[in-house]
């Protein structure tokens, strides 16, 4: 198998001053990419700013023989997202890869969580991903090539005190699934990573060179990076998909639908729903829709069989 290289490619990695983002930036640079290391440098709650983290990663990359520049713009603003992409254009002449990793977490759940908590998570995770991707999009279209990796999280499955974080991370899934359809005619692929690593936001930093301890999770940041690099590579075979990585395991996450119950005789009642509850929830014949139209076609196929035709969509 040939090496997966990024020679001649330009990558932007947001939130790359620490943890997982740092691991992504270092691996891409090690494999030949020129990297814009973006990090506002704030706390994990999204407070403050510091030029140090991004510059430190750049120094590590350059010392290892790679090419990188630091950027400290804020992804949560339109101007910040544009400036991050502009940095790639100005310093390296283009952009081929965008890895959106920047994030915050402020633990809170109902009923104490407030609107500001939700709005700030959405601004960084979801709107931040939109801002940078929208800024990069015209360059991808011009080149008829692009690779985007957005960051979702297993946190979207829910904890009692991560309502805002889970909401924002679930939102990135819809963002990617829609963007992949827009990108397909232009050679642009948009996928998602749900990382599993011990970081500031994950409960405590585990250095990449830390030894493994029997009976304890070994979850360094650099164990996630190979999956992100593959999704960012020109040979990436998928589009609009979710992958998880960490602790030596790599897997696909997906949104699926059960076959369900199709009522055929007049209008269904609440009693019909209750009587067929087991069938509605039966997972044995689930399917994985590729997009909204694929789901609609499957969901309404019982009407097609009765002669309703495509107009039912």
C-alpha positions in Angstrom: 0.0 0.0 0.0 1.4 3.4 -1.0 1.8 6.2 1.6 -1.0 8.7 2.0 0.7 12.0 1.3 -0.5 15.6 1.2 2.3 17.1 -0.8 1.1 20.2 -2.6 -2.0 20.4 -0.4 -3.0 23.3 1.9 -5.0 22.5 5.0 -6.7 24.7 7.5 -7.3 23.2 11.0 -9.3 25.2 13.5 -8.9 24.7 17.2 -5.4 23.3 16.4 -3.5 24.9 19.3 -4.1 22.0 21.7 -5.3 18.4 21.9 -6.9 16.8 19.0 -6.6 19.7 16.6 -2.9 19.9 17.3 -2.6 16.2 16.5 -4.5 16.7 13.2 -2.3 19.7 12.2 1.0 17.8 13.0 0.0 14.7 11.1 -1.1 16.6 8.0 2.1 18.6 8.1 4.2 15.5 8.6 2.6 14.0 5.5 3.4 17.0 3.4 0.6 19.5 3.8 1.1 23.2 4.4 -1.1 24.0 7.4 -2.8 27.0 8.8 -3.0 26.4 12.5 -6.0 28.3 13.8 -6.7 28.7 17.5 -8.2 31.7 19.4 -6.4 30.4 22.5 -9.3 30.8 24.9 -10.4 28.5 27.8 -12.4 25.5 27.1 -15.5 27.6 28.1 -14.7 30.0 25.3 -13.3 32.8 27.5 -10.3 34.9 26.7 -7.7 34.7 23.9 -4.0 33.7 23.7 -1.7 33.7 20.7 0.6 31.1 22.3 -1.1 27.8 21.6 -1.3 28.3 17.8 2.2 29.7 17.6 3.6 26.8 19.6 2.1 24.2 17.3 3.6 26.1 14.3 7.0 26.0 15.9 6.7 22.3 16.4 5.7 21.7 12.8 8.5 24.0 11.4 11.1 22.4 13.7 10.1 19.0 12.2 10.7 20.3 8.7 7.1 21.2 7.9 5.3 24.4 6.7 2.8 26.1 8.9 1.5 29.5 9.9 -0.5 30.6 13.0 -3.9 32.2 12.9 -5.9 33.4 15.9 -9.1 34.5 14.4 -12.5 33.6 15.9 -14.4 31.0 13.9 -17.7 32.1 15.5 -17.8 35.4 13.5 -18.2 35.7 9.7 -15.2 38.0 9.5 -13.1 35.5 11.5 -14.1 32.6 9.3 -13.2 34.5 6.2 -9.9 35.7 7.7 -8.9 32.1 8.5 -9.4 31.0 4.9 -7.8 34.2 3.6 -4.7 33.3 5.6 -4.4 30.0 3.6 -4.7 31.9 0.3 -2.2 34.6 1.3 0.4 32.4 2.8 0.1 29.2 0.6 -1.8 30.2 -2.5 -4.9 28.2 -1.9 -6.9 25.8 0.2 -7.6 22.1 -0.3 -8.6 20.8 3.1 -10.7 22.3 5.9 -10.8 20.6 9.3 -13.2 22.3 11.7 -12.2 21.3 15.2 -12.7 24.4 17.2 -15.1 24.0 20.1 -16.1 24.9 23.6 -18.0 23.3 26.4 -19.9 24.8 29.3 -21.6 22.1 31.2 -25.3 22.7 32.0 -28.6 20.9 31.6 -32.2 21.6 32.2 -33.6 23.5 33.9 -30.6 25.7 34.8 -29.1 26.0 31.3 -29.8 29.4 29.8 -30.2 30.8 26.3 -26.7 32.4 26.3 -25.2 29.0 27.0 -26.9 27.4 24.0 -26.2 30.4 21.8 -22.5 30.4 22.5 -22.2 26.7 21.7 -24.1 27.1 18.5 -21.9 30.1 17.6 -18.6 28.2 17.9 -19.5 24.6 16.9 -22.2 25.1 14.3 -21.9 28.6 13.0 -18.1 28.4 13.2 -18.2 25.4 10.9 -20.5 27.2 8.6 -18.4 30.4 8.5 -15.2 28.7 7.6 -16.8 26.3 5.1 -18.7 29.0 3.4 -15.5 31.1 3.1 -13.6 28.1 1.6 -16.4 27.0 -0.7 -15.7 29.3 -3.7 -12.0 28.2 -3.7 -13.1 24.6 -3.7 -15.5 25.2 -6.5 -12.9 27.0 -8.6 -10.4 24.1 -8.2 -13.2 21.5 -8.5 -11.7 19.9 -5.4 -12.1 20.1 -1.6 -12.1 18.0 1.5 -14.0 19.1 4.6 -14.0 17.4 8.0 -16.5 18.7 10.5 -16.5 17.7 14.1 -19.6 16.1 15.7 -19.5 14.1 18.9 -20.9 11.1 20.6 -22.1 13.8 23.0 -25.1 14.2 20.7 -26.4 10.9 22.2 -27.0 13.0 25.3 -25.9 13.5 28.9 -28.0 15.2 31.5 -25.6 18.2 31.7 -24.5 18.8 28.1 -27.7 20.0 26.4 -26.1 22.9 24.5 -23.0 20.9 23.4 -25.1 18.0 22.2 -27.4 20.3 20.3 -24.6 22.1 18.5 -22.8 18.8 17.6 -26.0 17.3 16.3 -26.4 20.4 14.1 -23.1 19.8 12.4 -24.5 16.5 11.1 -27.3 18.3 9.2 -24.8 20.9 8.0 -22.5 18.2 6.5 -25.3 16.1 5.0 -26.7 19.1 3.1 -23.2 20.4 2.1 -22.2 17.1 0.7 -25.0 17.3 -1.9 -23.9 20.8 -2.9 -20.3 19.7 -3.1 -20.7 16.4 -5.1 -20.8 18.1 -8.6 -17.5 20.0 -7.7 -15.3 17.2 -6.3 -15.9 18.4 -2.8 -16.4 15.9 0.0 -17.8 16.7 3.4 -17.6 14.2 6.2 -17.7 14.2 10.0 -15.4 12.9 12.9 -16.7 12.1 16.3 -13.4 11.9 18.2 -12.8 10.0 21.4 -9.8 11.2 23.3 -8.8 12.5 26.7 -8.5 16.3 26.2 -9.3 19.4 28.2 -12.9 19.1 27.1 -12.9 15.3 27.5 -12.1 15.3 31.2 -8.3 15.8 31.3 -5.4 15.9 28.9 -3.6 12.7 28.1 -0.2 13.4 26.5 0.5 11.6 23.2 3.7 10.1 24.7 1.9 8.9 27.9 2.4 5.2 28.5 -0.6 3.0 28.5 -1.7 1.6 31.9 -3.4 -1.8 32.0 -7.0 -1.5 33.0 -7.2 2.2 32.2 -8.4 3.9 29.0 -5.6 4.9 26.7 -7.0 7.7 24.6 -4.3 10.2 23.4 -5.3 12.8 20.8 -3.0 11.4 18.1 -5.1 8.1 18.1 -7.9 10.1 16.4 -5.7 11.8 13.7 -5.4 8.9 11.2 -9.1 8.8 10.5 -9.2 12.6 10.0 -6.2 12.4 7.6 -7.9 9.7 5.6 -11.2 11.7 5.3 -9.1 14.7 4.3 -7.2 12.7 1.6 -7.9 12.9 -2.1 -8.6 9.1 -2.1 -11.4 9.4 0.5 -14.2 7.2 -0.8 -17.2 8.6 1.2 -19.2 11.7 1.4 -21.6 12.9 4.1 -20.7 10.2 6.6 -19.8 10.1 10.3 -16.8 8.3 11.7 -15.6 7.9 15.2 -12.0 7.2 16.2 -10.0 6.9 19.4 -8.3 4.4 21.7 -7.3 2.3 18.7 -10.9 1.8 17.5 -12.3 3.2 14.2 -16.0 2.9 13.4 -18.8 4.4 11.4 -21.8 6.1 13.0 -25.0 6.5 11.0 -28.6 7.6 11.1 -31.0 4.9 10.2 -34.8 4.3 10.0 -36.8 1.2 10.9 -39.0 -0.2 8.2 -41.9 0.6 10.5 -45.6 0.0 10.1 -47.5 1.1 7.0 -51.2 1.6 7.5 -53.2 0.6 4.4 -56.9 0.9 5.2 -58.2 4.4 5.6 -56.9 6.9 8.2 -54.7 5.5 11.0 -55.8 6.0 14.6 -54.0 6.3 17.8 -55.1 2.8 18.5 -53.4 1.6 15.3 -50.2 3.2 16.4 -50.4 1.6 19.8 -51.3 -1.8 18.3 -48.3 -1.8 16.0 -45.8 -0.3 18.4 -43.5 -3.3 18.3 -43.4 -3.2 14.4 -42.7 0.5 14.4 -39.7 0.0 16.6 -38.4 -3.3 15.1 -34.8 -2.7 14.0 -34.2 -5.9 12.1 -34.9 -4.4 8.7 -33.6 -0.9 9.3 -32.1 1.1 6.4 -29.6 4.0 6.1 -30.9 6.8 3.9 -28.3 8.6 1.9 -30.3 11.9 1.8 -33.7 13.3 2.3 -35.0 12.2 -1.1 -33.8 8.6 -0.5 -35.6 8.6 2.9 -38.8 10.0 1.3 -38.8 7.4 -1.4 -38.5 4.6 1.1 -40.9 6.0 3.6 -43.6 6.5 0.9 -43.0 3.3 -1.1 -46.3 1.8 0.2 -48.1 4.6 -1.5 -46.3 4.1 -4.8 -47.4 0.5 -4.7 -51.0 1.8 -4.5 -50.4 4.1 -7.5 -49.8 7.4 -5.8 -46.7 8.1 -7.9 -43.8 10.4 -7.3 -46.1 13.4 -6.7 -46.6 12.1 -3.2 -43.0 13.3 -2.4 
